[in-house]
Amino acid sequence: MGKPHRQGIGQTSFQLPPGVSFEKQLLPYGHAYIFRHQKLGELGRLVLHARSDGQTHVTCEVVGDSDDPMTAQRAALFKPIGNDLTQRMEYALTGKATPPGLWDEPPPRPSEPREVVKSKLIPCERCGANVALLIFAPPATDLGRFEDYARKMYPQIAWLDLPTYIIGPPQGDEPLPVRPAEVWKVWPKREPVRLLRPDEFNPMMERLAKTHCG
Ligand SMILES: [Zn+2]
């Protein structure tokens, strides 16, 4: 990780904490700056909403389910950045200083396309009850991107309350059936990411399916 350098958004220049980066996203009603952290994944975004009266409204949003303990961690990192930038941008746009506290519900606006996440439930061989949840995360090439999937799927993961594994893309040049992938068990407890081949991972699932009613 290099030393933090000053970056500009619009007419403002600021310093980001180490590990935090941003990218611009175009929206049907304006644009946004999406902030992410190397290990925590997406933190939140600053939305510039072009309104019909010609004004631009700046809002700041933290991503994640409020029940997810990771949301508080991401918010702690993002809120100071977001608050600071929101005020600077409001000032740049309107010439007026605005008080902090723009963390209320974002204004109603058109819905955005939602990403479809592929997942699979593993059933018990005998009673058919679900014994595990697999979540496929082909873009998960680093910890931050694994976190993105844990965050997006949090409501389902918590509601199903099954052993849950997030599976990254296959790695290396071996034939596909033996190519390993990073597997992250995130529920009921977060465990370290492991690099597993299909012939290591699949028997774990078969064991779960066999022992439920065993
Ligand atoms: Zn069973």
Residues whose N, C-alpha, C, O or C-beta is under 5 A from the ligand:
A	BS01	ZN	C124 R126 C127 G128 A129 H212 C213
